């Protein structure tokens, strides 16, 4: 029997003066999400796997949000855990 080889990668993100190490694999999904209000939920604006990571970072940086809106960039692992990579509130 052959098992599928899963590649694990590490991404270092510098956010708010602190370096964060994000570990992700082939089955991880990245999300760019938008929300409104201090207690409002987020809606996924764009998503993709690690192959679209460059595109998703450009989308996140290009989103202009106004008063009362918020955005975040997260990675969701296959086991259901989510890690916030970047977040901006206005």
N, C-alpha and C positions, 0 to 999 in steps of 0.2 A: 504494500500500500504506500502511496506517495502522498505526502501532506503538502498543502500549498504553502510556499515560502512567503511570509509576510515581512515586508521591509519596514523598519522603523526609522523615522527621521527626526531630527531635532532642529527646531527653529528658535533663534534668539531674537526677541523683540525688545526694543528700548522704548518704554512708554512711561511718561510722567517721571522721568529721572531714574527709573529702575529697569534693570534687565530682567526679562522673564524668559525662561526656557520652556518651549512648548514642544511636547513629544506627540507625533502623529504617525499614523500608518497608512497603508494603501486603502483601508476601509473607512478612514476618517472623512467627514464632510465639513467643509467650511461654509459659513453663512454670513452674509451682510444683512443686518436687520435694522428696521426703522420702527420707532414708536412715538407716541404722543402723550404728554402729561406725565406727572411724577409717578403715578401708580398705573399707568397704562401698559399694556402688554406690547411686545415686539412682534412685528410681522416680517417674514423673510422677504427681502428685496432681490437678492441674488444668492445662488449657492453653487458649489462645485467641489470636486475632489482636489487633491494636491496638485494636479496638472493645471488647474485653473487658478492657482494661488496668486500668481502675478496679476491676472485680470481682476480678481476679486479685490486685491489691495488697491488697484487703480480706481475701481468703482467706489470703494469705501472713502478714499481720499477725495474723490470728485463730488461726493454728495454734500451739498450745502444745506444745512438745516437751520431753521429759524427758531424764534422763541416758542418754547413749549414742546419742541421736538427733540428726539434723541436718536442716536445710532450706535450700533456696536458690531464688532467683528468677532465671531466665535468659531471654535472648532468642536464638532460633535463626534465622539468616538463610537465605535460599534457597540460598546457595552452601555451606551446611553448617557455617559458623563459628558458635560459641556465645560469648556474652558474659555473664558473671555480673553481675547487677545488685545482688543482696544475698545474703548467706549468714550463717547462724547455726549454731554448733556447741555442743552441750552434752555 
